[in-house]
Amino acid sequence: MKADRKKLELAMARACMNSADLPVAAGLPRPTVQNAIVGKGVRPATLGRIAKALGVDPAELLEEV
């Protein structure tokens, strides 16, 4: 699954988080979160944990195909 970078960054802004805060809040390694931010594919559970940490539905972060 790929997250849309702009959608993810907007959700991070709404949650007042930066790229250093998000891995801590999501309980994920920093490189894994960075992969999601730059648009690399991540596992569904990873995207789910990121979305949960940001307080959004995972579908809101998905890249549109």
PQR file of N, CA, C, O and H, with PARSE charges and radii, in Angstrom:
ATOM      1  N   MET A   1       0.842  -1.167   0.000 -0.4000 1.5000
ATOM      2  CA  MET A   1       0.000   0.000   0.000 -0.0000 2.0000
ATOM      3  C   MET A   1       0.891   1.235   0.000  0.5500 1.7000
ATOM      4  O   MET A   1       1.952   1.263   0.624 -0.5500 1.4000
ATOM      5  N   LYS A   2       0.434   2.245  -0.711 -0.4000 1.5000
ATOM      6  CA  LYS A   2       1.207   3.484  -0.760 -0.0000 2.0000
ATOM      7  C   LYS A   2       0.370   4.631  -0.215  0.5500 1.7000
ATOM      8  O   LYS A   2      -0.800   4.793  -0.561 -0.5500 1.4000
ATOM      9  H   LYS A   2      -0.428   2.222  -1.217  0.4000 1.0000
ATOM     10  N   ALA A   3       0.995   5.416   0.638 -0.4000 1.5000
ATOM     11  CA  ALA A   3       0.344   6.612   1.164 -0.0000 2.0000
ATOM     12  C   ALA A   3       0.628   7.775   0.231  0.5500 1.7000
ATOM     13  O   ALA A   3       1.706   7.860  -0.357 -0.5500 1.4000
ATOM     14  H   ALA A   3       1.945   5.284   0.920  0.4000 1.0000
ATOM     15  N   ASP A   4      -0.329   8.661   0.100 -0.4000 1.5000
ATOM     16  CA  ASP A   4      -0.146   9.884  -0.660 -0.0000 2.0000
ATOM     17  C   ASP A   4       0.625  10.862   0.221  0.5500 1.7000
ATOM     18  O   ASP A   4       0.178  11.198   1.318 -0.5500 1.4000
ATOM     19  H   ASP A   4      -1.204   8.592   0.578  0.4000 1.0000
ATOM     20  N   ARG A   5       1.763  11.309  -0.247 -0.4000 1.5000
ATOM     21  CA  ARG A   5       2.642  12.156   0.570 -0.0000 2.0000
ATOM     22  C   ARG A   5       1.937  13.420   1.065  0.5500 1.7000
ATOM     23  O   ARG A   5       2.048  13.780   2.237 -0.5500 1.4000
ATOM     24  H   ARG A   5       2.126  11.035  -1.137  0.4000 1.0000
ATOM     25  N   LYS A   6       1.219  14.085   0.176 -0.4000 1.5000
ATOM     26  CA  LYS A   6       0.552  15.329   0.569 -0.0000 2.0000
ATOM     27  C   LYS A   6      -0.532  15.077   1.610  0.5500 1.7000
ATOM     28  O   LYS A   6      -0.681  15.846   2.559 -0.5500 1.4000
ATOM     29  H   LYS A   6       1.129  13.793  -0.776  0.4000 1.0000
ATOM     30  N   LYS A   7      -1.290  13.997   1.428 -0.4000 1.5000
ATOM     31  CA  LYS A   7      -2.338  13.660   2.401 -0.0000 2.0000
ATOM     32  C   LYS A   7      -1.725  13.313   3.755  0.5500 1.7000
ATOM     33  O   LYS A   7      -2.238  13.713   4.800 -0.5500 1.4000
ATOM     34  H   LYS A   7      -1.169  13.372   0.656  0.4000 1.0000
ATOM     35  N   LEU A   8      -0.636  12.575   3.724 -0.4000 1.5000
ATOM     36  CA  LEU A   8       0.031  12.191   4.963 -0.0000 2.0000
ATOM     37  C   LEU A   8       0.611  13.409   5.671  0.5500 1.7000
ATOM     38  O   LEU A   8       0.481  13.540   6.888 -0.5500 1.4000
ATOM     39  H   LEU A   8      -0.219  12.251   2.875  0.4000 1.0000
ATOM     40  N   GLU A   9       1.246  14.295   4.922 -0.4000 1.5000
ATOM     41  CA  GLU A   9       1.810  15.495   5.526 -0.0000 2.0000
ATOM     42  C   GLU A   9       0.712  16.411   6.072  0.5500 1.7000
ATOM     43  O   GLU A   9       0.907  17.056   7.102 -0.5500 1.4000
ATOM     44  H   GLU A   9       1.351  14.188   3.934  0.4000 1.0000
ATOM     45  N   LEU A  10      -0.431  16.474   5.400 -0.4000 1.5000
ATOM     46  CA  LEU A  10      -1.547  17.272   5.893 -0.0000 2.0000
ATOM     47  C   LEU A  10      -2.079  16.692   7.202  0.5500 1.7000
ATOM     48  O   LEU A  10      -2.368  17.436   8.139 -0.5500 1.4000
ATOM     49  H   LEU A  10      -0.589  15.950   4.564  0.4000 1.0000
ATOM     50  N   ALA A  11      -2.209  15.369   7.266 -0.4000 1.5000
ATOM     51  CA  ALA A  11      -2.663  14.721   8.499 -0.0000 2.0000
ATOM     52  C   ALA A  11      -1.657  14.950   9.628  0.5500 1.7000
ATOM     53  O   ALA A  11      -2.047  15.145  10.779 -0.5500 1.4000
ATOM     54  H   ALA A  11      -1.974  14.765   6.504  0.4000 1.0000
ATOM     55  N   MET A  12      -0.374  14.927   9.302 -0.4000 1.5000
ATOM     56  CA  MET A  12       0.654  15.207  10.306 -0.0000 2.0000
ATOM     57  C   MET A  12       0.535  16.643  10.807  0.5500 1.7000
ATOM     58  O   MET A  12       0.675  16.895  12.003 -0.5500 1.4000
ATOM     59  H   MET A  12      -0.057  14.769   8.367  0.4000 1.0000
ATOM     60  N   ALA A  13       0.279  17.579   9.908 -0.4000 1.5000
ATOM     61  CA  ALA A  13       0.127  18.981  10.300 -0.0000 2.0000
ATOM     62  C   ALA A  13      -1.090  19.152  11.207  0.5500 1.7000
ATOM     63  O   ALA A  13      -1.029  19.863  12.210 -0.5500 1.4000
ATOM     64  H   ALA A  13       0.164  17.375   8.935  0.4000 1.0000
ATOM     65  N   ARG A  14      -2.188  18.500  10.852 -0.4000 1.5000
ATOM     66  CA  ARG A  14      -3.404  18.594  11.679 -0.0000 2.0000
ATOM     67  C   ARG A  14      -3.176  18.035  13.074  0.5500 1.7000
ATOM     68  O   ARG A  14      -3.741  18.524  14.052 -0.5500 1.4000
ATOM     69  H   ARG A  14      -2.238  17.923  10.037  0.4000 1.0000
ATOM     70  N   ALA A  15      -2.336  17.000  13.154 -0.4000 1.5000
ATOM     71  CA  ALA A  15      -2.037  16.377  14.442 -0.0000 2.0000
ATOM     72  C   ALA A  15      -0.863  17.064  15.146  0.5500 1.7000
ATOM     73  O   ALA A  15      -0.442  16.633  16.219 -0.5500 1.4000
ATOM     74  H   ALA A  15      -1.876  16.603  12.359  0.4000 1.0000
ATOM     75  N   CYS A  16      -0.339  18.128  14.541 -0.4000 1.5000
ATOM     76  CA  CYS A  16       0.811  18.862  15.090 -0.0000 2.0000
ATOM     77  C   CYS A  16       2.005  17.931  15.328  0.5500 1.7000
ATOM     78  O   CYS A  16       2.652  17.984  16.373 -0.5500 1.4000
ATOM     79  H   CYS A  16      -0.680  18.478  13.669  0.4000 1.0000
ATOM     80  N   MET A  17       2.280  17.080  14.338 -0.4000 1.5000
ATOM     81  CA  MET A  17       3.410  16.152  14.415 -0.0000 2.0000
ATOM     82  C   MET A  17       4.371  16.411  13.272  0.5500 1.7000
ATOM     83  O   MET A  17       3.982  16.882  12.203 -0.5500 1.4000
ATOM     84  H   MET A  17       1.755  17.037  13.488  0.4000 1.0000
ATOM     85  N   ASN A  18       5.626  16.097  13.516 -0.4000 1.5000
ATOM     86  CA  ASN A  18       6.617  16.132  12.445 -0.0000 2.0000
ATOM     87  C   ASN A  18       7.134  14.719  12.222  0.5500 1.7000
ATOM     88  O   ASN A  18       6.666  13.773  12.855 -0.5500 1.4000
ATOM     89  H   ASN A  18       5.942  15.715  14.385  0.4000 1.0000
ATOM     90  N   SER A  19       8.090  14.582  11.329 -0.4000 1.5000
ATOM     91  CA  SER A  19       8.581  13.248  10.981 -0.0000 2.0000
ATOM     92  C   SER A  19       9.351  12.577  12.115  0.5500 1.7000
ATOM     93  O   SER A  19       9.613  11.376  12.057 -0.5500 1.4000
ATOM     94  H   SER A  19       8.470  15.351  10.815  0.4000 1.0000
ATOM     95  N   ALA A  20       9.712  13.335  13.138 -0.4000 1.5000
ATOM     96  CA  ALA A  20      10.362  12.728  14.309 -0.0000 2.0000
ATOM     97  C   ALA A  20       9.323  12.275  15.331  0.5500 1.7000
ATOM     98  O   ALA A  20       9.546  11.299  16.048 -0.5500 1.4000
ATOM     99  H   ALA A  20       9.498  14.311  13.186  0.4000 1.0000
ATOM    100  N   ASP A  21       8.196  12.971  15.403 -0.4000 1.5000
ATOM    101  CA  ASP A  21       7.143  12.625  16.358 -0.0000 2.0000
ATOM    102  C   ASP A  21       6.352  11.395  15.934  0.5500 1.7000
ATOM    103  O   ASP A  21       5.980  10.575  16.773 -0.5500 1.4000
ATOM    104  H   ASP A  21       8.015  13.764  14.821  0.4000 1.0000
ATOM    105  N   LEU A  22       6.094  11.265  14.640 -0.4000 1.5000
ATOM    106  CA  LEU A  22       5.227  10.213  14.140 -0.0000 2.0000
ATOM    107  C   LEU A  22       5.708   8.797  14.444  0.5500 1.7000
ATOM    108  O   LEU A  22       4.894   7.974  14.864 -0.5500 1.4000
ATOM    109  H   LEU A  22       6.396  11.931  13.958  0.4000 1.0000
ATOM    110  N   PRO A  23       6.981   8.469  14.256 -0.5600 1.5000
ATOM    111  CA  PRO A  23       7.415   7.104  14.582  0.2800 2.0000
ATOM    112  C   PRO A  23       7.199   6.757  16.061  0.5500 1.7000
ATOM    113  O   PRO A  23       6.858   5.622  16.393 -0.5500 1.4000
ATOM    114  N   VAL A  24       7.396   7.723  16.926 -0.4000 1.5000
ATOM    115  CA  VAL A  24       7.198   7.495  18.361 -0.0000 2.0000
ATOM    116  C   VAL A  24       5.722   7.251  18.644  0.5500 1.7000
ATOM    117  O   VAL A  24       5.367   6.315  19.359 -0.5500 1.4000
ATOM    118  H   VAL A  24       7.672   8.646  16.656  0.4000 1.0000
ATOM    119  N   ALA A  25       4.859   8.102  18.077 -0.4000 1.5000
ATOM    120  CA  ALA A  25       3.416   7.982  18.310 -0.0000 2.0000
ATOM    121  C   ALA A  25       2.853   6.685  17.726  0.5500 1.7000
ATOM    122  O   ALA A  25       1.946   6.082  18.300 -0.5500 1.4000
ATOM    123  H   ALA A  25       5.148   8.863  17.496  0.4000 1.0000
ATOM    124  N   ALA A  26       3.394   6.263  16.588 -0.4000 1.5000
ATOM    125  CA  ALA A  26       2.900   5.055  15.924 -0.0000 2.0000
ATOM    126  C   ALA A  26       3.568   3.782  16.453  0.5500 1.7000
ATOM    127  O   ALA A  26       3.099   2.677  16.181 -0.5500 1.4000
ATOM    128  H   ALA A  26       4.131   6.753  16.122  0.4000 1.0000
ATOM    129  N   GLY A  27       4.648   3.933  17.196 -0.4000 1.5000
ATOM    130  CA  GLY A  27       5.366   2.764  17.706 -0.0000 2.0000
ATOM    131  C   GLY A  27       6.060   1.990  16.602  0.5500 1.7000
ATOM    132  O   GLY A  27       6.131   0.761  16.636 -0.5500 1.4000
ATOM    133  H   GLY A  27       5.030   4.831  17.417  0.4000 1.0000
ATOM    134  N   LEU A  28       6.570   2.723  15.625 -0.4000 1.5000
ATOM    135  CA  LEU A  28       7.240   2.105  14.477 -0.0000 2.0000
ATOM    136  C   LEU A  28       8.647   2.666  14.340  0.5500 1.7000
ATOM    137  O   LEU A  28       8.928   3.775  14.796 -0.5500 1.4000
ATOM    138  H   LEU A  28       6.512   3.721  15.598  0.4000 1.0000
ATOM    139  N   PRO A  29       9.543   1.883  13.700 -0.5600 1.5000
ATOM    140  CA  PRO A  29      10.889   2.402  13.445  0.2800 2.0000
ATOM    141  C   PRO A  29      10.839   3.602  12.501  0.5500 1.7000
ATOM    142  O   PRO A  29      10.007   3.659  11.595 -0.5500 1.4000
ATOM    143  N   ARG A  30      11.729   4.546  12.722 -0.4000 1.5000
ATOM    144  CA  ARG A  30      11.769   5.757  11.895 -0.0000 2.0000
ATOM    145  C   ARG A  30      11.889   5.450  10.398  0.5500 1.7000
ATOM    146  O   ARG A  30      11.180   6.070   9.605 -0.5500 1.4000
ATOM    147  H   ARG A  30      12.405   4.499  13.458  0.4000 1.0000
ATOM    148  N   PRO A  31      12.764   4.512   9.974 -0.5600 1.5000
ATOM    149  CA  PRO A  31      12.877   4.232   8.532  0.2800 2.0000
ATOM    150  C   PRO A  31      11.566   3.732   7.924  0.5500 1.7000
ATOM    151  O   PRO A  31      11.277   4.024   6.764 -0.5500 1.4000
ATOM    152  N   THR A  32      10.780   2.995   8.679 -0.4000 1.5000
ATOM    153  CA  THR A  32       9.499   2.492   8.185 -0.0000 2.0000
ATOM    154  C   THR A  32       8.542   3.654   7.932  0.5500 1.7000
ATOM    155  O   THR A  32       7.865   3.698   6.904 -0.5500 1.4000
ATOM    156  H   THR A  32      11.014   2.758   9.622  0.4000 1.0000
ATOM    157  N   VAL A  33       8.491   4.585   8.868 -0.4000 1.5000
ATOM    158  CA  VAL A  33       7.622   5.760   8.709 -0.0000 2.0000
ATOM    159  C   VAL A  33       8.126   6.623   7.559  0.5500 1.7000
ATOM    160  O   VAL A  33       7.324   7.157   6.792 -0.5500 1.4000
ATOM    161  H   VAL A  33       9.040   4.549   9.703  0.4000 1.0000
ATOM    162  N   GLN A  34       9.434   6.767   7.429 -0.4000 1.5000
ATOM    163  CA  GLN A  34       9.991   7.553   6.322 -0.0000 2.0000
ATOM    164  C   GLN A  34       9.605   6.937   4.980  0.5500 1.7000
ATOM    165  O   GLN A  34       9.318   7.658   4.024 -0.5500 1.4000
ATOM    166  H   GLN A  34      10.085   6.334   8.052  0.4000 1.0000
ATOM    167  N   ASN A  35       9.597   5.605   4.907 -0.4000 1.5000
ATOM    168  CA  ASN A  35       9.177   4.935   3.663 -0.0000 2.0000
ATOM    169  C   ASN A  35       7.752   5.328   3.302  0.5500 1.7000
ATOM    170  O   ASN A  35       7.454   5.580   2.135 -0.5500 1.4000
ATOM    171  H   ASN A  35       9.830   5.020   5.683  0.4000 1.0000
ATOM    172  N   ALA A  36       6.876   5.380   4.291 -0.4000 1.5000
ATOM    173  CA  ALA A  36       5.486   5.770   4.040 -0.0000 2.0000
ATOM    174  C   ALA A  36       5.410   7.229   3.596  0.5500 1.7000
ATOM    175  O   ALA A  36       4.660   7.564   2.679 -0.5500 1.4000
ATOM    176  H   ALA A  36       7.118   5.175   5.239  0.4000 1.0000
ATOM    177  N   ILE A  37       6.181   8.088   4.241 -0.4000 1.5000
ATOM    178  CA  ILE A  37       6.139   9.517   3.920 -0.0000 2.0000
ATOM    179  C   ILE A  37       6.607   9.784   2.494  0.5500 1.7000
ATOM    180  O   ILE A  37       6.029  10.623   1.803 -0.5500 1.4000
ATOM    181  H   ILE A  37       6.791   7.816   4.986  0.4000 1.0000
ATOM    182  N   VAL A  38       7.641   9.082   2.044 -0.4000 1.5000
ATOM    183  CA  VAL A  38       8.163   9.326   0.694 -0.0000 2.0000
ATOM    184  C   VAL A  38       7.405   8.565  -0.390  0.5500 1.7000
ATOM    185  O   VAL A  38       7.735   8.673  -1.571 -0.5500 1.4000
ATOM    186  H   VAL A  38       8.111   8.400   2.605  0.4000 1.0000
ATOM    187  N   GLY A  39       6.391   7.796   0.007 -0.4000 1.5000
ATOM    188  CA  GLY A  39       5.551   7.134  -0.982 -0.0000 2.0000
ATOM    189  C   GLY A  39       5.953   5.732  -1.360  0.5500 1.7000
ATOM    190  O   GLY A  39       5.458   5.197  -2.352 -0.5500 1.4000
ATOM    191  H   GLY A  39       6.123   7.709   0.967  0.4000 1.0000
ATOM    192  N   LYS A  40       6.842   5.117  -0.595 -0.4000 1.5000
ATOM    193  CA  LYS A  40       7.181   3.719  -0.849 -0.0000 2.0000
ATOM    194  C   LYS A  40       6.073   2.838  -0.280  0.5500 1.7000
ATOM    195  O   LYS A  40       5.350   3.249   0.628 -0.5500 1.4000
ATOM    196  H   LYS A  40       7.244   5.551   0.211  0.4000 1.0000
ATOM    197  N   GLY A  41       5.947   1.663  -0.797 -0.4000 1.5000
ATOM    198  CA  GLY A  41       4.929   0.745  -0.321 -0.0000 2.0000
ATOM    199  C   GLY A  41       5.194   0.283   1.103  0.5500 1.7000
ATOM    200  O   GLY A  41       6.334   0.000   1.471 -0.5500 1.4000
ATOM    201  H   GLY A  41       6.534   1.328  -1.534  0.4000 1.0000
ATOM    202  N   VAL A  42       4.145   0.210   1.895 -0.4000 1.5000
ATOM    203  CA  VAL A  42       4.236  -0.288   3.265 -0.0000 2.0000
ATOM    204  C   VAL A  42       3.126  -1.304   3.486  0.5500 1.7000
ATOM    205  O   VAL A  42       2.169  -1.363   2.713 -0.5500 1.4000
ATOM    206  H   VAL A  42       3.218   0.440   1.596  0.4000 1.0000
ATOM    207  N   ARG A  43       3.250  -2.088   4.521 -0.4000 1.5000
ATOM    208  CA  ARG A  43       2.237  -3.091   4.846 -0.0000 2.0000
ATOM    209  C   ARG A  43       0.957  -2.399   5.320  0.5500 1.7000
ATOM    210  O   ARG A  43       1.006  -1.303   5.878 -0.5500 1.4000
ATOM    211  H   ARG A  43       4.026  -2.040   5.148  0.4000 1.0000
ATOM    212  N   PRO A  44      -0.183  -3.045   5.095 -0.5600 1.5000
ATOM    213  CA  PRO A  44      -1.441  -2.464   5.563  0.2800 2.0000
ATOM    214  C   PRO A  44      -1.446  -2.160   7.063  0.5500 1.7000
ATOM    215  O   PRO A  44      -1.967  -1.126   7.482 -0.5500 1.4000
ATOM    216  N   ALA A  45      -0.876  -3.045   7.866 -0.4000 1.5000
ATOM    217  CA  ALA A  45      -0.839  -2.817   9.315 -0.0000 2.0000
ATOM    218  C   ALA A  45      -0.005  -1.588   9.653  0.5500 1.7000
ATOM    219  O   ALA A  45      -0.325  -0.857  10.590 -0.5500 1.4000
ATOM    220  H   ALA A  45      -0.453  -3.885   7.525  0.4000 1.0000
ATOM    221  N   THR A  46       1.053  -1.360   8.898 -0.4000 1.5000
ATOM    222  CA  THR A  46       1.895  -0.184   9.117 -0.0000 2.0000
ATOM    223  C   THR A  46       1.112   1.087   8.828  0.5500 1.7000
ATOM    224  O   THR A  46       1.139   2.033   9.615 -0.5500 1.4000
ATOM    225  H   THR A  46       1.313  -1.954   8.136  0.4000 1.0000
ATOM    226  N   LEU A  47       0.421   1.106   7.708 -0.4000 1.5000
ATOM    227  CA  LEU A  47      -0.386   2.272   7.367 -0.0000 2.0000
ATOM    228  C   LEU A  47      -1.486   2.473   8.409  0.5500 1.7000
ATOM    229  O   LEU A  47      -1.826   3.605   8.754 -0.5500 1.4000
ATOM    230  H   LEU A  47       0.400   0.338   7.069  0.4000 1.0000
ATOM    231  N   GLY A  48      -2.027   1.381   8.896 -0.4000 1.5000
ATOM    232  CA  GLY A  48      -3.047   1.463   9.937 -0.0000 2.0000
ATOM    233  C   GLY A  48      -2.520   2.072  11.221  0.5500 1.7000
ATOM    234  O   GLY A  48      -3.204   2.878  11.853 -0.5500 1.4000
ATOM    235  H   GLY A  48      -1.751   0.462   8.615  0.4000 1.0000
ATOM    236  N   ARG A  49      -1.315   1.698  11.612 -0.4000 1.5000
ATOM    237  CA  ARG A  49      -0.727   2.255  12.839 -0.0000 2.0000
ATOM    238  C   ARG A  49      -0.416   3.735  12.682  0.5500 1.7000
ATOM    239  O   ARG A  49      -0.586   4.518  13.618 -0.5500 1.4000
ATOM    240  H   ARG A  49      -0.760   1.043  11.099  0.4000 1.0000
ATOM    241  N   ILE A  50       0.041   4.113  11.494 -0.4000 1.5000
ATOM    242  CA  ILE A  50       0.322   5.527  11.225 -0.0000 2.0000
ATOM    243  C   ILE A  50      -0.986   6.324  11.278  0.5500 1.7000
ATOM    244  O   ILE A  50      -1.050   7.382  11.903 -0.5500 1.4000
ATOM    245  H   ILE A  50       0.180   3.478  10.734  0.4000 1.0000
ATOM    246  N   ALA A  51      -2.017   5.810  10.622 -0.4000 1.5000
ATOM    247  CA  ALA A  51      -3.309   6.498  10.614 -0.0000 2.0000
ATOM    248  C   ALA A  51      -3.870   6.615  12.029  0.5500 1.7000
ATOM    249  O   ALA A  51      -4.406   7.660  12.398 -0.5500 1.4000
ATOM    250  H   ALA A  51      -1.965   4.950  10.114  0.4000 1.0000
ATOM    251  N   LYS A  52      -3.752   5.559  12.817 -0.4000 1.5000
ATOM    252  CA  LYS A  52      -4.251   5.584  14.197 -0.0000 2.0000
ATOM    253  C   LYS A  52      -3.519   6.649  15.011  0.5500 1.7000
ATOM    254  O   LYS A  52      -4.139   7.376  15.788 -0.5500 1.4000
ATOM    255  H   LYS A  52      -3.317   4.710  12.517  0.4000 1.0000
ATOM    256  N   ALA A  53      -2.213   6.739  14.834 -0.4000 1.5000
ATOM    257  CA  ALA A  53      -1.421   7.735  15.560 -0.0000 2.0000
ATOM    258  C   ALA A  53      -1.824   9.151  15.163  0.5500 1.7000
ATOM    259  O   ALA A  53      -1.733  10.078  15.967 -0.5500 1.4000
ATOM    260  H   ALA A  53      -1.710   6.149  14.203  0.4000 1.0000
ATOM    261  N   LEU A  54      -2.277   9.315  13.903 -0.4000 1.5000
ATOM    262  CA  LEU A  54      -2.676  10.632  13.416 -0.0000 2.0000
ATOM    263  C   LEU A  54      -4.161  10.916  13.649  0.5500 1.7000
ATOM    264  O   LEU A  54      -4.627  12.034  13.429 -0.5500 1.4000
ATOM    265  H   LEU A  54      -2.351   8.562  13.250  0.4000 1.0000
ATOM    266  N   GLY A  55      -4.894   9.905  14.094 -0.4000 1.5000
ATOM    267  CA  GLY A  55      -6.315  10.085  14.352 -0.0000 2.0000
ATOM    268  C   GLY A  55      -7.163  10.190  13.101  0.5500 1.7000
ATOM    269  O   GLY A  55      -8.173  10.892  13.086 -0.5500 1.4000
ATOM    270  H   GLY A  55      -4.515   8.997  14.273  0.4000 1.0000
ATOM    271  N   VAL A  56      -6.751   9.486  12.040 -0.4000 1.5000
ATOM    272  CA  VAL A  56      -7.508   9.494  10.791 -0.0000 2.0000
ATOM    273  C   VAL A  56      -7.779   8.070  10.339  0.5500 1.7000
ATOM    274  O   VAL A  56      -7.168   7.124  10.836 -0.5500 1.4000
ATOM    275  H   VAL A  56      -5.930   8.915  12.052  0.4000 1.0000
ATOM    276  N   ASP A  57      -8.691   7.922   9.400 -0.4000 1.5000
ATOM    277  CA  ASP A  57      -8.970   6.623   8.794 -0.0000 2.0000
ATOM    278  C   ASP A  57      -7.846   6.320   7.803  0.5500 1.7000
ATOM    279  O   ASP A  57      -7.410   7.220   7.085 -0.5500 1.4000
ATOM    280  H   ASP A  57      -9.188   8.690   8.996  0.4000 1.0000
ATOM    281  N   PRO A  58      -7.371   5.083   7.748 -0.5600 1.5000
ATOM    282  CA  PRO A  58      -6.293   4.751   6.804  0.2800 2.0000
ATOM    283  C   PRO A  58      -6.637   5.101   5.355  0.5500 1.7000
ATOM    284  O   PRO A  58      -5.748   5.461   4.583 -0.5500 1.4000
ATOM    285  N   ALA A  59      -7.897   5.000   4.981 -0.4000 1.5000
ATOM    286  CA  ALA A  59      -8.301   5.313   3.604 -0.0000 2.0000
ATOM    287  C   ALA A  59      -8.014   6.768   3.240  0.5500 1.7000
ATOM    288  O   ALA A  59      -7.819   7.087   2.067 -0.5500 1.4000
ATOM    289  H   ALA A  59      -8.619   4.707   5.608  0.4000 1.0000
ATOM    290  N   GLU A  60      -7.987   7.650   4.240 -0.4000 1.5000
ATOM    291  CA  GLU A  60      -7.698   9.057   3.985 -0.0000 2.0000
ATOM    292  C   GLU A  60      -6.254   9.297   3.546  0.5500 1.7000
ATOM    293  O   GLU A  60      -5.946  10.331   2.954 -0.5500 1.4000
ATOM    294  H   GLU A  60      -8.145   7.390   5.192  0.4000 1.0000
ATOM    295  N   LEU A  61      -5.374   8.343   3.837 -0.4000 1.5000
ATOM    296  CA  LEU A  61      -3.958   8.510   3.526 -0.0000 2.0000
ATOM    297  C   LEU A  61      -3.536   7.824   2.235  0.5500 1.7000
ATOM    298  O   LEU A  61      -2.429   8.051   1.746 -0.5500 1.4000
ATOM    299  H   LEU A  61      -5.625   7.503   4.318  0.4000 1.0000
ATOM    300  N   LEU A  62      -4.401   6.992   1.682 -0.4000 1.5000
ATOM    301  CA  LEU A  62      -4.029   6.201   0.508 -0.0000 2.0000
ATOM    302  C   LEU A  62      -3.841   7.039  -0.740  0.5500 1.7000
ATOM    303  O   LEU A  62      -4.560   8.005  -0.993 -0.5500 1.4000
ATOM    304  H   LEU A  62      -5.300   6.808   2.079  0.4000 1.0000
ATOM    305  N   GLU A  63      -2.850   6.632  -1.505 -0.4000 1.5000
ATOM    306  CA  GLU A  63      -2.604   7.232  -2.822 -0.0000 2.0000
ATOM    307  C   GLU A  63      -3.723   6.794  -3.762  0.5500 1.7000
ATOM    308  O   GLU A  63      -4.085   5.619  -3.803 -0.5500 1.4000
ATOM    309  H   GLU A  63      -2.265   5.847  -1.300  0.4000 1.0000
ATOM    310  N   GLU A  64      -4.263   7.740  -4.509 -0.4000 1.5000
ATOM    311  CA  GLU A  64      -5.313   7.401  -5.464 -0.0000 2.0000
ATOM    312  C   GLU A  64      -4.681   6.868  -6.741  0.5500 1.7000
ATOM    313  O   GLU A  64      -3.699   7.411  -7.246 -0.5500 1.4000
ATOM    314  H   GLU A  64      -3.969   8.695  -4.475  0.4000 1.0000
ATOM    315  N   VAL A  65      -5.260   5.809  -7.240 -0.4000 1.5000
ATOM    316  CA  VAL A  65      -4.699   5.154  -8.433 -0.0000 2.0000
ATOM    317  C   VAL A  65      -5.475   5.534  -9.656  0.5500 1.7000
ATOM    318  O   VAL A  65      -5.154   5.084 -10.756 -0.5500 1.4000
ATOM    319  H   VAL A  65      -6.058   5.367  -6.829  0.4000 1.0000
TER
END
